[in-house]
Amino acid sequence: MNSNTDASRSIKASVPVSLHARTSVEQVEEGRELAPKFDQDGLITCITTDADSGDVLMLGYMNHEALVKTVQTGKAHYWSRSRKTLWHKGATSGLVQEVEEMRVDDDQDAVWLRVRVSGSGASCHVGYRSCFYRCIPVGKEHGAGKELIFTESSKTFDPNLIYGDAPNPTLL
Ligand SMILES: [Zn+2]
């Protein structure tokens, strides 16, 4: 019995995920087929939020492989545009994003991951929980034009300790 269970698990782990060709507006908007639209660079936008708080954690991009691997493994994979490589989020830092729910939008050119993050719970390579850790003051009464305001008072980890000499993915 046990070996059967193990076998079915491993089959399940590598289950082929086929993405459908986009054939009609009705199929894309109203259908049950996953038919994502990748842009001219072969990427689809992904917004990632905290499954519990709803906070936006990051905006990333997936290529075909990253999207399929995310579906197959239940762990967030992205395409790193700066490093030009598949990026298993948390492989280096241990801050793996376990996908609680994955959605696709109306025209299937964006996906939404609701995740739980392991380790310190951070999703940002700078060390903050969310990549969106600064407010831009908006409107005259709220100080429009003034400095950015930090929304997190401290980092959850020291990036230098975690990433060492690895090149910073932020490009100028
Ligand atoms: Zn970040």
Residues whose N, C-alpha, C, O or C-beta is under 5 A from the ligand:
A	BS01	ZN	S123 C124 H125 V126 C131
